[in-house]
Amino acid sequence: MEPDFPLRKIIHVDMDAFYASVEQLDNPDLRGKPIAVGGSSQRGVVSAASYEARKFGVRSAMSSVIAKRNCPELIFVKANFERYKEISKAIRQIFYDYTDLVEPLSLDEAYLDVTINKKGNPSATLVAQEIRQRIFDELQLTASAGISINKFIAKVASDYNKPNGQKTVNPEEVIQFLEDLEIRKFYGVGKVTAEKMYKLGIFTGRDLKTKSLEFLDQKFGKSGNHYYHVVRGIHTSEVKPHRIPKSVGAERTFSENLSSEIFMLERLEHIAQELERRLKKSKIAGKTITLKIKYSDFSLQTRSKTLPYFISDKDLILETAKNLLYQNSLENSVRLLGISLANLNTERKETINGEKEVSVQLKFDF
C-alpha cells in the first residue's frame, strides 16, 4: 500500500562527544582521560563530557560538584566555542559536498536530505558511511548517523550505535522499529512525559499505537497529534536549510550564590547586553521575554511576559526582566540567571500532519 506522504532519504549526523573530542584532539595529553568541558571542580555546570567521563555517570547539564564526586579524576577544561565553530564549519562543508539540503540543529548535529544528492548515489546508507569516513580522515573526529525515511526516525536511529557507528531503518522496517521502541527513546519525550506515559500504560511504541488520537490529544494537548502520527511512521517535516530559531537567549552561572536583588540587577544588565548583541547580529526581534532563575538547590523557575510589540533593545529587555524579577519573591539564593526572547519576527506557521493512518510497505532502495 503506497503511503500518501512523501518518502525521503534522511541522514541525521551527530558528532561523538563533540566539545570534549575537539579538546582531546587539540591536546593529546587529554586523550583517553575523563574530561568535562565547562564548569570547574567547585562551581558551574558541565557542558559536555568525554566518553571516558560518561562511564562514571558524568553528563552534560550536570552540576560540576556532582560530576567531580562521580569521577574524582575528572579534568575540567574551559570551553573554546570559537574553535568548536571552526570545526563545525569544516564539517558542514563536507555535508555540502553531498547535498544543499542541510539543516543544522547545533554545532555538532544536522539533518541531511540525500534523496537526490550531488554524488548521484542511490544509497543513503553508503552516503552516510562516506561522510563519516571523510570527517574522520579530514578532521580526526568520529560521528554517528541515523538513516531513514524521515527526520524523526533518523534522529532516533543515530543514537543506536554510538559512538562511531550508524543505523539504517529501511522503509519496510519502520513500523516494527517504532512499535518495539521504548517510549523514553522517542525523540521529544523527556523524563516528565515518559513518567506520565508510564502511568497511562504506555511503555513502547506498540502501547502508544493502541491509543486513539482523541485520547492522546486529551492527555498531551498539541503533542498528542505528534505522538499519534510519528508512531505510525508519519513525520512530514522537511529538511530546512535555513533553520529558523524559535528563541534567542543568554545566561550566567555565578561563582557565588546571589541573595540580594541588587546584585542580581547588575548581572541582569550584563546578560541583557549580551542578548542584545546576539539579536542585533542575527537581525532578530521578539515579543515574549522569559526570565530564568536557578536556585542554589538547583530548582528552576521561569517567569514570562509578552509585549504588544517586537523588541531587541537592551534597555527594554532589561526593564521587562527587572519587572519579572520583582514579580514574585525569591525562594532561595540564586546560582544562575538567564533571559531569553521568543515569539520572534522570524517565525512561520508549519503544516500540521494529516490524520489518516497509513501502512508503510514499499520498495525504496536505501
C-alpha positions as CSV (number, residue, x, y, z in Angstrom):
1,M,0.0,0.0,0.0
2,E,1.6,3.3,-1.1
3,P,1.7,6.0,1.5
4,D,0.1,9.4,0.9
5,F,3.1,11.2,2.5
6,P,6.5,12.0,1.0
7,L,9.2,9.4,1.4
8,R,12.7,10.9,1.7
9,K,16.2,9.6,2.3
10,I,17.2,11.5,5.5
11,I,20.5,11.3,7.4
12,H,21.0,12.6,10.9
13,V,24.7,13.1,11.7
14,D,25.6,13.5,15.3
15,M,29.2,14.1,16.3
16,D,30.5,12.0,19.2
17,A,31.1,13.9,22.4
18,F,32.0,16.9,20.1
19,Y,33.3,19.6,22.5
20,A,35.3,17.0,24.6
21,S,36.6,15.3,21.4
22,V,37.8,18.6,20.0
23,E,39.6,19.3,23.2
24,Q,41.3,15.9,23.2
25,L,42.2,16.4,19.5
26,D,43.9,19.7,20.3
27,N,45.6,18.5,23.5
28,P,47.0,14.9,23.2
29,D,47.6,14.8,26.9
30,L,43.8,14.7,27.4
31,R,43.3,11.7,25.2
32,G,41.9,8.6,26.9
33,K,41.2,10.6,30.1
34,P,37.8,11.6,31.6
35,I,37.3,15.3,30.8
36,A,34.4,17.8,31.3
37,V,34.1,20.9,29.2
38,G,32.8,23.9,31.2
39,G,32.3,24.4,34.9
40,S,35.0,23.7,37.4
41,S,35.6,21.4,40.4
42,Q,33.9,24.0,42.6
43,R,31.2,25.5,40.5
44,G,29.2,25.6,37.3
45,V,27.6,23.1,35.0
46,V,29.2,20.6,32.7
47,S,28.6,21.5,29.0
48,A,30.0,18.2,27.6
49,A,31.8,15.1,28.8
50,S,34.2,12.7,27.1
51,Y,33.2,9.0,26.8
52,E,35.8,8.2,29.4
53,A,33.9,10.5,31.9
54,R,30.5,9.2,30.8
55,K,31.4,5.8,32.2
56,F,31.3,7.4,35.6
57,G,27.9,8.9,35.0
58,V,29.1,12.4,34.1
59,R,26.6,14.1,31.8
60,S,26.0,17.5,30.2
61,A,24.0,19.9,32.3
62,M,25.2,18.1,35.5
63,S,26.5,20.1,38.4
64,S,30.3,20.2,38.3
65,V,30.3,19.3,42.0
66,I,28.3,16.2,41.4
67,A,30.4,15.3,38.3
68,K,33.6,15.5,40.3
69,R,32.0,13.4,43.1
70,N,31.1,10.7,40.5
71,C,34.6,10.9,38.9
72,P,37.3,12.1,41.2
73,E,39.9,12.0,38.4
74,L,37.7,14.3,36.2
75,I,39.6,17.0,34.4
76,F,37.8,20.3,33.7
77,V,38.6,22.2,30.5
78,K,37.4,25.7,29.6
79,A,35.1,25.8,26.6
80,N,36.5,27.2,23.4
81,F,33.5,28.0,21.2
82,E,35.4,29.7,18.5
83,R,37.3,26.5,17.9
84,Y,34.1,24.4,18.0
85,K,32.6,26.8,15.4
86,E,35.6,26.5,13.2
87,I,35.4,22.7,13.2
88,S,31.7,22.7,12.8
89,K,32.0,24.9,9.7
90,A,34.5,22.4,8.2
91,I,32.1,19.5,8.9
92,R,29.3,21.4,7.2
93,Q,31.5,21.9,4.1
94,I,31.7,18.1,3.9
95,F,27.9,17.9,4.1
96,Y,27.5,20.4,1.3
97,D,29.6,18.2,-1.0
98,Y,26.7,15.8,-0.9
99,T,23.6,18.0,-0.7
100,D,22.5,21.6,-0.2
101,L,19.6,20.4,1.9
102,V,21.4,20.6,5.3
103,E,19.6,21.6,8.5
104,P,22.0,22.3,11.4
105,L,20.5,21.6,14.8
106,S,23.5,22.8,16.7
107,L,27.3,22.9,16.2
108,D,27.5,19.1,16.4
109,E,24.5,17.7,14.6
110,A,22.5,18.2,11.4
111,Y,19.9,16.7,9.2
112,L,20.7,16.0,5.5
113,D,18.2,15.2,2.8
114,V,20.1,13.0,0.3
115,T,17.0,11.7,-1.7
116,I,18.7,13.4,-4.6
117,N,22.3,14.1,-3.9
118,K,25.3,15.6,-5.7
119,K,27.1,12.2,-5.9
120,G,24.3,10.5,-7.6
121,N,24.5,7.7,-5.0
122,P,21.1,6.0,-4.6
123,S,22.1,4.5,-1.2
124,A,21.7,6.9,1.8
125,T,23.4,4.3,3.9
126,L,26.6,4.4,1.8
127,V,26.4,8.2,1.6
128,A,26.3,8.4,5.5
129,Q,29.2,6.0,5.7
130,E,31.3,8.0,3.2
131,I,30.5,11.3,5.1
132,R,31.5,9.8,8.4
133,Q,34.8,8.4,6.9
134,R,35.6,11.9,5.5
135,I,35.0,13.5,8.8
136,F,37.5,11.1,10.4
137,D,40.1,11.3,7.6
138,E,40.0,15.1,7.3
139,L,39.3,16.2,10.9
140,Q,40.3,13.2,13.0
141,L,36.9,13.2,14.7
142,T,34.2,10.5,14.8
143,A,30.5,10.9,14.0
144,S,27.4,8.6,14.3
145,A,24.5,8.6,11.9
146,G,20.9,7.5,11.6
147,I,19.3,6.9,8.2
148,S,15.6,6.5,7.4
149,I,12.5,7.9,5.6
150,N,12.0,11.0,7.8
151,K,13.8,13.2,10.3
152,F,12.2,11.7,13.4
153,I,13.3,8.1,12.8
154,A,16.8,9.2,11.6
155,K,17.3,11.2,14.8
156,V,16.3,8.2,17.0
157,A,18.4,5.8,14.9
158,S,21.6,8.0,15.2
159,D,21.8,7.2,18.9
160,Y,21.7,3.4,18.4
161,N,25.3,2.6,17.6
162,K,27.2,5.4,19.2
163,P,30.0,6.2,19.2
164,N,31.4,6.0,15.7
165,G,28.5,3.9,14.2
166,Q,25.4,4.2,12.2
167,K,22.0,2.6,11.9
168,T,19.6,2.4,8.9
169,V,15.9,1.9,9.4
170,N,14.7,0.8,5.9
171,P,11.1,1.6,4.9
172,E,9.8,-2.0,5.4
173,E,11.3,-1.9,8.9
174,V,9.9,1.4,10.1
175,I,6.6,0.1,11.7
176,Q,8.3,-2.7,13.5
177,F,11.1,-0.4,14.7
178,L,8.7,2.1,16.1
179,E,6.5,-0.5,17.7
180,D,9.5,-2.0,19.5
181,L,11.0,1.3,20.5
182,E,10.9,2.2,24.2
183,I,8.8,5.3,24.8
184,R,11.7,7.1,26.6
185,K,13.7,6.8,23.4
186,F,11.2,8.7,21.3
187,Y,12.8,11.9,20.3
188,G,11.0,14.7,22.2
189,V,9.7,12.6,25.0
190,G,11.5,13.8,28.1
191,K,11.6,12.4,31.6
192,V,8.4,14.1,32.8
193,T,6.4,13.0,29.7
194,A,7.8,9.5,29.9
195,E,6.7,9.2,33.5
196,K,3.2,10.4,32.5
197,M,3.1,7.8,29.7
198,Y,4.2,5.0,32.1
199,K,1.2,5.9,34.4
200,L,-1.1,5.5,31.3
201,G,0.4,2.1,30.5
202,I,2.5,3.3,27.6
203,F,5.9,1.8,27.7
204,T,6.7,1.1,24.0
205,G,5.6,2.4,20.6
206,R,3.3,-0.5,20.4
207,D,1.5,0.6,23.5
208,L,1.3,4.2,22.2
209,K,-0.2,3.0,18.9
210,T,-3.2,1.5,20.7
211,K,-4.2,4.9,21.9
212,S,-6.7,7.0,19.9
213,L,-6.0,10.5,18.6
214,E,-8.7,11.8,20.9
215,F,-7.1,10.1,23.9
216,L,-3.6,11.5,23.1
217,D,-5.0,15.0,22.4
218,Q,-6.8,14.9,25.8
219,K,-3.7,13.8,27.7
220,F,-0.9,15.6,25.9
221,G,-2.5,18.6,24.1
222,K,-0.9,19.5,20.8
223,S,1.8,17.0,21.3
224,G,-0.8,14.2,21.2
225,N,-1.2,14.7,17.5
226,H,2.5,14.4,17.0
227,Y,2.8,11.2,19.0
228,Y,-0.2,9.7,17.2
229,H,1.5,10.2,13.8
230,V,5.2,9.6,14.4
231,V,4.5,6.1,15.9
232,R,2.8,5.3,12.5
233,G,5.9,6.4,10.6
234,I,4.3,9.8,9.6
235,H,6.5,12.8,10.0
236,T,6.3,15.2,7.0
237,S,8.7,17.9,8.2
238,E,11.2,18.8,5.5
239,V,14.9,19.4,6.0
240,K,15.1,23.2,6.2
241,P,18.5,24.6,5.0
242,H,17.9,27.9,6.8
243,R,16.6,26.7,10.2
244,I,14.6,29.5,11.9
245,P,15.4,29.9,15.6
246,K,12.4,29.9,18.0
247,S,14.2,31.8,20.7
248,V,17.4,33.6,21.5
249,G,18.9,33.7,25.0
250,A,21.8,34.4,27.3
251,E,22.5,33.2,30.8
252,R,25.2,33.2,33.5
253,T,26.1,30.8,36.3
254,F,27.7,32.7,39.2
255,S,30.8,31.7,41.2
256,E,28.9,32.5,44.4
257,N,25.1,32.3,45.1
258,L,23.3,35.7,45.0
259,S,20.9,36.5,47.7
260,S,20.5,40.2,47.1
261,E,18.3,41.5,44.2
262,I,20.7,44.5,43.9
263,F,23.5,42.2,42.8
264,M,21.1,40.3,40.5
265,L,20.1,43.5,38.7
266,E,23.7,44.2,38.0
267,R,24.1,40.7,36.5
268,L,20.9,41.0,34.5
269,E,22.3,44.2,32.8
270,H,25.3,42.2,31.5
271,I,23.0,39.4,30.4
272,A,20.6,41.8,28.6
273,Q,23.6,43.4,26.9
274,E,24.8,40.0,25.6
275,L,21.3,39.1,24.4
276,E,21.1,42.4,22.6
277,R,24.4,41.7,20.9
278,R,23.1,38.3,19.7
279,L,19.8,39.7,18.5
280,K,21.4,42.6,16.6
281,K,23.9,40.2,15.0
282,S,21.1,38.0,13.7
283,K,18.8,40.9,12.9
284,I,16.1,39.4,15.1
285,A,13.5,40.9,17.5
286,G,10.8,39.2,19.7
287,K,7.8,39.9,21.9
288,T,8.0,37.3,24.7
289,I,10.7,37.8,27.4
290,T,11.4,34.9,29.8
291,L,13.5,35.3,32.9
292,K,15.1,32.1,34.0
293,I,16.1,31.6,37.7
294,K,18.0,28.6,39.0
295,Y,18.3,28.5,42.8
296,S,21.1,27.1,45.0
297,D,19.1,23.9,45.4
298,F,19.0,23.5,41.6
299,S,15.3,24.1,41.4
300,L,14.3,26.1,38.3
301,Q,11.8,28.8,37.8
302,T,10.8,30.8,34.7
303,R,8.7,34.0,34.5
304,S,7.5,35.3,31.2
305,K,5.8,38.4,29.7
306,T,4.6,39.0,26.2
307,L,4.7,42.6,24.9
308,P,2.4,44.0,22.1
309,Y,5.5,44.9,20.0
310,F,8.8,43.4,18.9
311,I,11.9,44.5,20.8
312,S,15.7,43.9,20.6
313,D,17.0,46.8,22.6
314,K,18.9,46.1,25.8
315,D,17.1,48.7,27.9
316,L,13.6,47.4,27.0
317,I,14.8,43.8,27.6
318,L,16.3,44.8,31.0
319,E,13.2,46.8,32.1
320,T,11.0,43.8,31.5
321,A,13.4,41.4,33.1
322,K,13.5,43.6,36.2
323,N,9.7,43.6,36.4
324,L,9.7,39.8,36.2
325,L,12.4,39.6,38.9
326,Y,10.2,41.6,41.3
327,Q,7.0,39.9,40.2
328,N,7.3,37.3,43.0
329,S,9.6,36.9,46.0
330,L,12.7,34.7,45.5
331,E,12.5,31.2,47.0
332,N,16.2,30.9,47.8
333,S,19.6,32.2,46.9
334,V,20.3,32.2,43.1
335,R,23.1,30.5,41.2
336,L,22.0,31.2,37.6
337,L,20.1,33.9,35.8
338,G,19.1,33.9,32.2
339,I,17.0,36.0,29.8
340,S,15.5,34.7,26.5
341,L,13.4,36.3,23.8
342,A,10.8,34.2,21.9
343,N,7.7,34.9,19.7
344,L,10.3,36.1,17.2
345,N,9.7,38.1,14.0
346,T,11.2,35.1,12.1
347,E,8.6,32.5,13.0
348,R,6.4,30.9,10.3
349,K,3.5,28.6,10.7
350,E,4.2,25.0,9.8
351,T,1.9,22.5,8.2
352,I,0.3,20.1,10.6
353,N,0.4,16.3,9.8
354,G,-2.7,14.8,8.3
355,E,-4.8,12.4,10.5
356,K,-5.1,9.5,8.1
357,E,-3.4,6.3,9.2
358,V,-1.3,4.6,6.5
359,S,0.8,1.5,6.3
360,V,4.4,1.6,5.2
361,Q,5.1,-1.4,3.0
362,L,7.0,-0.3,-0.1
363,K,10.1,-0.8,-2.2
364,F,12.6,2.1,-1.7
365,D,16.3,1.5,-2.0
366,F,18.3,2.7,1.0
